[in-house]
């Protein structure tokens, strides 16, 4: 694991081995940072029947079933439908499951990724069981947008915050890959898997084109004059870049905003969330292989983007 994930695991391990082990965890990570290894290590430990020195043993039945993806005591909740939300009916079904005994006699684990896909109804349905989990039941939440979680839920979770990669990490990776370090930073800000995707030049240039269009629309250019450049482009890359820019604006991370060219007043977070919801709906359709008329759909989202910036200028 990276140094950032290793530091977070050290904090998790202290909680796991302490006298009062938390039963509800939330991994909070910077946008674009892959925390799958950390999530995997935590869930693996909780499902292991005989952990050794704070790690899963890798040899028991619990580890075997987890690695094979067939563990009956692991429940995974993720977004559903075009709206991309975790529905209250799924939460109710999970609650019934969480109150049963694990099939292997060990722990039962419920993962909720991303936690920011919970709506108000599904969050409220969760509160009681997260506050008072059945013995042996553990929750693992994960999000890059903790601001979207209701405070009543956050207060019940052990929040583990993963630091962003250090400048030294980007410099080393840039040297190793023979890339400009500024492009490495920008790739991390614009694309979901920066280290994996940065070498695909066409996709990275497309993501930078999205950023350029957003700046122009922000400054008052009519979106209809710009969206034709995306007519034959890969929808998912365009939408990932757009959504990550919005997420950085919502998070208000100063260093990220400066690299993206947003160094002045910003639209209010609720307005940014409305645009982000539209973009994420298109992204989920693309992921589900539903045909997306990108210029048309993007035109609507860009019009909303331009409108919220008029509120800043006024």
FINU-157600 format. One record per residue (C-alpha): residue number from 1; residue in one letter; chain; x, y, z. Coordinates in Angstrom, 3 decimals, decimal comma. Layout:
<nodes>
(node NUM; a; A; (X; Y; Z))
...
</nodes>
This chain:
<nodes>
(node 1; x; A; (0,000; 0,000; 0,000))
(node 2; x; A; (1,020; 3,625; -0,485))
(node 3; x; A; (2,387; 5,586; 2,501))
(node 4; x; A; (-0,965; 7,386; 2,805))
(node 5; x; A; (-2,904; 4,126; 3,014))
(node 6; x; A; (-0,333; 2,606; 5,361))
(node 7; x; A; (-0,744; 5,536; 7,759))
(node 8; x; A; (-4,524; 5,123; 7,667))
(node 9; x; A; (-4,207; 1,368; 8,280))
(node 10; x; A; (-2,074; 2,045; 11,358))
(node 11; x; A; (-4,930; 4,108; 12,786))
(node 12; x; A; (-7,463; 1,417; 11,880))
(node 13; x; A; (-5,327; -1,327; 13,403))
(node 14; x; A; (-5,130; 0,536; 16,710))
(node 15; x; A; (-8,918; 0,632; 16,799))
(node 16; x; A; (-9,274; -3,019; 15,825))
(node 17; x; A; (-6,921; -4,194; 18,545))
(node 18; x; A; (-8,134; -1,789; 21,226))
(node 19; x; A; (-10,433; -2,544; 24,130))
(node 20; x; A; (-13,438; -0,888; 22,470))
(node 21; x; A; (-13,382; -1,948; 18,826))
(node 22; x; A; (-15,598; 0,340; 16,677))
(node 23; x; A; (-18,285; -1,487; 14,732))
(node 24; x; A; (-18,915; 1,261; 12,171))
(node 25; x; A; (-16,018; 2,623; 10,120))
(node 26; x; A; (-15,885; 5,227; 7,351))
(node 27; x; A; (-12,910; 5,579; 5,002))
(node 28; x; A; (-12,725; 9,190; 3,801))
(node 29; x; A; (-10,355; 9,708; 0,879))
(node 30; x; A; (-9,359; 12,479; -1,532))
(node 31; x; A; (-11,111; 12,462; -4,893))
(node 32; x; A; (-9,282; 10,183; -7,328))
(node 33; x; A; (-7,268; 8,310; -4,674))
(node 34; x; A; (-7,772; 4,541; -4,869))
(node 35; x; A; (-8,436; 3,208; -1,362))
(node 36; x; A; (-9,472; -0,283; -2,496))
(node 37; x; A; (-6,395; -1,926; -0,879))
(node 38; x; A; (-7,241; -0,298; 2,468))
(node 39; x; A; (-10,912; -1,220; 2,218))
(node 40; x; A; (-9,980; -4,777; 1,237))
(node 41; x; A; (-7,581; -5,155; 4,160))
(node 42; x; A; (-10,140; -3,925; 6,693))
(node 43; x; A; (-12,978; -6,111; 5,411))
(node 44; x; A; (-10,618; -9,081; 5,104))
(node 45; x; A; (-9,516; -8,689; 8,724))
(node 46; x; A; (-13,100; -8,498; 9,974))
(node 47; x; A; (-14,112; -11,665; 8,084))
(node 48; x; A; (-11,001; -13,630; 9,033))
(node 49; x; A; (-11,668; -16,352; 11,630))
(node 50; x; A; (-8,159; -16,292; 13,114))
(node 51; x; A; (-6,335; -12,999; 12,401))
(node 52; x; A; (-2,629; -12,885; 13,200))
(node 53; x; A; (-0,880; -9,735; 14,455))
(node 54; x; A; (-3,670; -7,475; 13,246))
(node 55; x; A; (-3,897; -8,974; 9,740))
(node 56; x; A; (-6,071; -11,601; 8,076))
(node 57; x; A; (-4,466; -15,040; 8,170))
(node 58; x; A; (-5,173; -15,745; 4,454))
(node 59; x; A; (-5,722; -19,449; 5,175))
(node 60; x; A; (-8,981; -19,873; 7,103))
(node 61; x; A; (-12,402; -20,471; 5,553))
(node 62; x; A; (-13,343; -16,826; 6,106))
(node 63; x; A; (-10,338; -15,621; 4,098))
(node 64; x; A; (-10,895; -18,232; 1,394))
(node 65; x; A; (-14,535; -17,294; 0,813))
(node 66; x; A; (-13,749; -13,576; 0,905))
(node 67; x; A; (-10,963; -13,874; -1,687))
(node 68; x; A; (-13,184; -15,971; -3,934))
(node 69; x; A; (-16,026; -13,440; -3,699))
(node 70; x; A; (-18,432; -15,971; -2,209))
(node 71; x; A; (-18,525; -15,006; 1,480))
(node 72; x; A; (-22,126; -15,260; 2,671))
(node 73; x; A; (-21,500; -12,972; 5,638))
(node 74; x; A; (-20,481; -10,004; 3,464))
(node 75; x; A; (-23,260; -7,680; 2,282))
(node 76; x; A; (-22,377; -5,032; -0,322))
(node 77; x; A; (-24,630; -1,996; -0,782))
(node 78; x; A; (-23,999; 0,200; -3,834))
(node 79; x; A; (-25,951; 2,687; -5,992))
(node 80; x; A; (-28,928; 1,426; -7,977))
(node 81; x; A; (-30,885; 2,699; -10,950))
(node 82; x; A; (-30,422; 5,764; -13,105))
(node 83; x; A; (-30,507; 8,064; -10,070))
(node 84; x; A; (-27,482; 6,298; -8,603))
(node 85; x; A; (-28,753; 6,154; -5,025))
(node 86; x; A; (-28,716; 3,485; -2,322))
(node 87; x; A; (-32,421; 2,891; -1,802))
(node 88; x; A; (-34,221; 2,612; 1,521))
(node 89; x; A; (-35,612; -0,825; 0,560))
(node 90; x; A; (-32,036; -2,111; 0,246))
(node 91; x; A; (-31,253; -0,731; 3,690))
(node 92; x; A; (-34,281; -2,461; 5,202))
(node 93; x; A; (-33,295; -5,753; 3,623))
(node 94; x; A; (-29,754; -5,347; 4,928))
(node 95; x; A; (-31,026; -4,668; 8,469))
(node 96; x; A; (-32,860; -7,996; 8,484))
(node 97; x; A; (-29,696; -9,756; 7,322))
(node 98; x; A; (-27,495; -7,944; 9,849))
(node 99; x; A; (-29,521; -9,309; 12,737))
(node 100; x; A; (-28,875; -12,941; 11,803))
(node 101; x; A; (-25,938; -15,069; 12,914))
(node 102; x; A; (-22,969; -15,331; 10,549))
(node 103; x; A; (-22,836; -18,570; 8,571))
(node 104; x; A; (-19,223; -19,315; 9,570))
(node 105; x; A; (-19,606; -18,352; 13,213))
(node 106; x; A; (-17,486; -15,227; 12,705))
(node 107; x; A; (-18,378; -11,616; 11,973))
(node 108; x; A; (-20,897; -10,227; 9,516))
(node 109; x; A; (-19,736; -7,210; 7,460))
(node 110; x; A; (-21,841; -4,668; 5,571))
(node 111; x; A; (-20,049; -2,333; 3,141))
(node 112; x; A; (-21,660; 0,855; 1,807))
(node 113; x; A; (-19,736; 2,364; -1,122))
(node 114; x; A; (-19,974; 5,202; -1,871))
(node 115; x; A; (-21,654; 6,343; 1,316))
(node 116; x; A; (-22,546; 9,671; -0,333))
(node 117; x; A; (-25,066; 7,724; -2,476))
(node 118; x; A; (-27,293; 7,402; 0,595))
(node 119; x; A; (-30,312; 9,713; 0,508))
(node 120; x; A; (-32,114; 11,114; 3,547))
(node 121; x; A; (-34,577; 8,220; 3,794))
(node 122; x; A; (-31,945; 5,493; 3,501))
(node 123; x; A; (-29,678; 7,300; 5,979))
(node 124; x; A; (-32,451; 7,645; 8,538))
(node 125; x; A; (-33,261; 3,954; 8,159))
(node 126; x; A; (-29,609; 3,169; 8,984))
(node 127; x; A; (-29,145; 5,284; 12,090))
(node 128; x; A; (-30,464; 2,944; 14,769))
(node 129; x; A; (-28,612; -0,181; 13,642))
(node 130; x; A; (-25,347; 1,745; 13,101))
(node 131; x; A; (-25,635; 3,249; 16,588))
(node 132; x; A; (-26,406; -0,115; 18,187))
(node 133; x; A; (-25,099; -2,831; 15,837))
(node 134; x; A; (-25,875; -6,460; 16,645))
(node 135; x; A; (-22,964; -8,298; 18,252))
(node 136; x; A; (-20,491; -9,367; 15,593))
(node 137; x; A; (-21,843; -7,060; 12,858))
(node 138; x; A; (-19,522; -4,428; 11,388))
(node 139; x; A; (-20,137; -1,604; 8,922))
(node 140; x; A; (-17,554; -0,211; 6,483))
(node 141; x; A; (-18,532; 3,014; 4,719))
(node 142; x; A; (-16,401; 4,761; 2,097))
(node 143; x; A; (-16,674; 8,231; 0,565))
(node 144; x; A; (-14,741; 11,034; -1,081))
(node 145; x; A; (-17,520; 13,486; -0,185))
(node 146; x; A; (-18,105; 13,372; 3,584))
(node 147; x; A; (-19,966; 16,678; 3,318))
(node 148; x; A; (-22,867; 14,799; 1,690))
(node 149; x; A; (-23,331; 12,566; 4,757))
(node 150; x; A; (-25,863; 13,653; 7,346))
(node 151; x; A; (-24,261; 14,768; 10,647))
(node 152; x; A; (-26,459; 12,253; 12,486))
(node 153; x; A; (-24,710; 9,456; 10,570))
(node 154; x; A; (-21,191; 10,889; 10,847))
(node 155; x; A; (-21,531; 11,074; 14,633))
(node 156; x; A; (-21,991; 7,293; 14,716))
(node 157; x; A; (-18,946; 6,429; 12,570))
(node 158; x; A; (-15,231; 6,060; 13,238))
(node 159; x; A; (-13,905; 8,371; 10,532))
(node 160; x; A; (-10,548; 7,383; 8,994))
(node 161; x; A; (-9,174; 10,137; 6,755))
(node 162; x; A; (-6,680; 9,200; 4,044))
(node 163; x; A; (-4,183; 11,932; 3,212))
(node 164; x; A; (-3,658; 12,990; -0,415))
(node 165; x; A; (-0,449; 11,737; -2,089))
(node 166; x; A; (2,617; 13,814; -1,265))
(node 167; x; A; (4,387; 16,069; -3,801))
(node 168; x; A; (7,362; 13,702; -3,572))
(node 169; x; A; (5,140; 10,819; -4,707))
(node 170; x; A; (4,068; 12,701; -7,835))
(node 171; x; A; (7,614; 13,786; -8,581))
(node 172; x; A; (8,887; 10,216; -8,312))
(node 173; x; A; (6,059; 8,858; -10,467))
(node 174; x; A; (6,552; 11,597; -13,074))
(node 175; x; A; (10,263; 10,817; -13,312))
(node 176; x; A; (9,590; 7,082; -13,530))
(node 177; x; A; (6,999; 7,546; -16,302))
(node 178; x; A; (8,894; 10,298; -18,129))
(node 179; x; A; (5,984; 12,721; -17,655))
(node 180; x; A; (5,656; 16,343; -16,648))
(node 181; x; A; (4,841; 16,495; -12,941))
(node 182; x; A; (2,128; 19,118; -13,536))
(node 183; x; A; (0,391; 16,665; -15,864))
(node 184; x; A; (0,593; 14,009; -13,152))
(node 185; x; A; (-1,114; 16,358; -10,702))
(node 186; x; A; (-3,783; 17,286; -13,206))
(node 187; x; A; (-4,392; 13,647; -14,071))
(node 188; x; A; (-4,972; 12,895; -10,402))
(node 189; x; A; (-7,496; 15,730; -10,188))
(node 190; x; A; (-9,404; 14,992; -13,387))
(node 191; x; A; (-9,532; 11,202; -13,686))
(node 192; x; A; (-10,612; 8,450; -11,327))
(node 193; x; A; (-7,486; 6,309; -11,617))
(node 194; x; A; (-4,698; 8,827; -12,139))
(node 195; x; A; (-1,742; 6,459; -12,120))
(node 196; x; A; (-3,428; 3,948; -14,435))
(node 197; x; A; (-4,963; 6,347; -16,903))
(node 198; x; A; (-2,393; 9,135; -17,223))
(node 199; x; A; (-0,395; 7,290; -19,895))
(node 200; x; A; (-3,411; 7,162; -22,206))
(node 201; x; A; (-2,664; 10,523; -23,782))
(node 202; x; A; (-5,858; 10,910; -25,788))
(node 203; x; A; (-8,034; 10,372; -22,731))
(node 204; x; A; (-6,003; 12,789; -20,649))
(node 205; x; A; (-6,154; 15,463; -23,354))
(node 206; x; A; (-9,916; 14,977; -23,502))
(node 207; x; A; (-10,157; 15,507; -19,747))
(node 208; x; A; (-8,142; 18,726; -20,058))
(node 209; x; A; (-10,505; 19,819; -22,826))
(node 210; x; A; (-13,409; 19,406; -20,391))
(node 211; x; A; (-11,632; 21,697; -17,929))
(node 212; x; A; (-11,068; 24,278; -20,670))
(node 213; x; A; (-14,757; 24,218; -21,647))
(node 214; x; A; (-15,837; 24,645; -18,025))
(node 215; x; A; (-13,627; 27,707; -17,694))
(node 216; x; A; (-15,046; 29,222; -20,859))
(node 217; x; A; (-18,657; 28,615; -19,846))
(node 218; x; A; (-17,881; 30,024; -16,396))
(node 219; x; A; (-16,650; 33,182; -18,113))
(node 220; x; A; (-19,861; 33,570; -20,100))
(node 221; x; A; (-19,307; 31,664; -23,365))
(node 222; x; A; (-22,477; 29,993; -24,691))
(node 223; x; A; (-22,197; 26,206; -24,058))
(node 224; x; A; (-23,748; 25,478; -27,453))
(node 225; x; A; (-20,651; 26,964; -29,108))
(node 226; x; A; (-18,411; 24,509; -27,267))
(node 227; x; A; (-20,108; 21,157; -26,818))
(node 228; x; A; (-19,710; 20,108; -30,459))
(node 229; x; A; (-16,098; 19,198; -29,675))
(node 230; x; A; (-17,452; 16,302; -27,566))
(node 231; x; A; (-19,786; 14,913; -30,248))
(node 232; x; A; (-17,606; 11,893; -31,015))
(node 233; x; A; (-15,761; 11,565; -27,711))
(node 234; x; A; (-15,890; 8,865; -25,060))
(node 235; x; A; (-18,768; 9,880; -22,727))
(node 236; x; A; (-17,372; 8,256; -19,596))
(node 237; x; A; (-14,053; 10,164; -19,678))
(node 238; x; A; (-15,851; 13,476; -20,233))
(node 239; x; A; (-18,265; 12,797; -17,381))
(node 240; x; A; (-15,580; 11,564; -14,970))
(node 241; x; A; (-13,539; 14,729; -15,524))
(node 242; x; A; (-16,610; 16,968; -15,131))
(node 243; x; A; (-17,745; 15,216; -11,940))
(node 244; x; A; (-14,313; 15,292; -10,326))
(node 245; x; A; (-13,924; 19,008; -11,012))
(node 246; x; A; (-17,294; 19,574; -9,331))
(node 247; x; A; (-16,288; 17,410; -6,377))
(node 248; x; A; (-13,075; 19,390; -5,869))
(node 249; x; A; (-15,055; 22,626; -5,927))
(node 250; x; A; (-17,423; 21,216; -3,314))
(node 251; x; A; (-14,543; 20,085; -1,087))
(node 252; x; A; (-12,857; 23,512; -1,315))
(node 253; x; A; (-9,328; 22,053; -1,288))
(node 254; x; A; (-7,230; 25,132; -1,977))
(node 255; x; A; (-4,244; 23,412; -3,605))
(node 256; x; A; (-6,487; 21,406; -5,938))
(node 257; x; A; (-8,530; 24,471; -6,893))
(node 258; x; A; (-5,404; 26,447; -7,757))
(node 259; x; A; (-4,189; 23,658; -10,038))
(node 260; x; A; (-7,583; 23,608; -11,718))
(node 261; x; A; (-7,587; 27,379; -12,160))
(node 262; x; A; (-10,328; 28,280; -9,677))
(node 263; x; A; (-8,753; 30,892; -7,417))
(node 264; x; A; (-11,674; 33,239; -6,729))
(node 265; x; A; (-15,182; 33,120; -5,219))
(node 266; x; A; (-17,025; 29,849; -5,820))
(node 267; x; A; (-20,699; 28,935; -6,216))
(node 268; x; A; (-22,492; 27,726; -3,106))
(node 269; x; A; (-22,086; 24,003; -2,403))
(node 270; x; A; (-25,834; 23,170; -2,755))
(node 271; x; A; (-25,803; 24,615; -6,294))
(node 272; x; A; (-22,685; 22,612; -7,170))
(node 273; x; A; (-24,324; 19,464; -5,815))
(node 274; x; A; (-27,299; 19,953; -8,157))
(node 275; x; A; (-25,007; 20,071; -11,197))
(node 276; x; A; (-23,016; 17,108; -9,863))
(node 277; x; A; (-26,188; 15,049; -9,497))
(node 278; x; A; (-26,990; 15,640; -13,180))
(node 279; x; A; (-23,494; 14,669; -14,283))
(node 280; x; A; (-23,434; 11,567; -12,065))
(node 281; x; A; (-26,770; 10,412; -13,489))
(node 282; x; A; (-25,267; 10,548; -16,993))
(node 283; x; A; (-22,136; 8,793; -15,745))
(node 284; x; A; (-24,145; 5,924; -14,275))
(node 285; x; A; (-26,041; 5,541; -17,542))
(node 286; x; A; (-22,741; 5,335; -19,380))
(node 287; x; A; (-21,405; 2,744; -16,935))
(node 288; x; A; (-24,590; 0,715; -17,435))
(node 289; x; A; (-24,014; 0,811; -21,219))
(node 290; x; A; (-27,106; 2,966; -21,714))
(node 291; x; A; (-26,649; 5,115; -24,815))
(node 292; x; A; (-25,934; 8,723; -23,855))
(node 293; x; A; (-26,462; 11,597; -26,302))
(node 294; x; A; (-23,451; 13,364; -24,857))
(node 295; x; A; (-23,738; 16,770; -26,583))
(node 296; x; A; (-27,427; 17,048; -25,661))
(node 297; x; A; (-27,032; 15,867; -22,067))
(node 298; x; A; (-23,847; 17,837; -21,551))
(node 299; x; A; (-25,498; 20,945; -22,948))
(node 300; x; A; (-28,085; 20,821; -20,154))
(node 301; x; A; (-25,435; 20,309; -17,471))
(node 302; x; A; (-23,212; 23,071; -18,867))
(node 303; x; A; (-26,154; 25,472; -18,977))
(node 304; x; A; (-26,702; 24,805; -15,265))
(node 305; x; A; (-22,951; 25,217; -14,678))
(node 306; x; A; (-22,949; 28,594; -16,420))
(node 307; x; A; (-26,025; 29,719; -14,489))
(node 308; x; A; (-24,528; 29,084; -11,034))
(node 309; x; A; (-21,507; 31,199; -11,948))
(node 310; x; A; (-23,760; 34,122; -12,799))
(node 311; x; A; (-24,824; 34,031; -9,140))
(node 312; x; A; (-21,165; 34,379; -8,117))
(node 313; x; A; (-20,578; 37,340; -10,466))
(node 314; x; A; (-23,728; 39,062; -9,243))
</nodes>
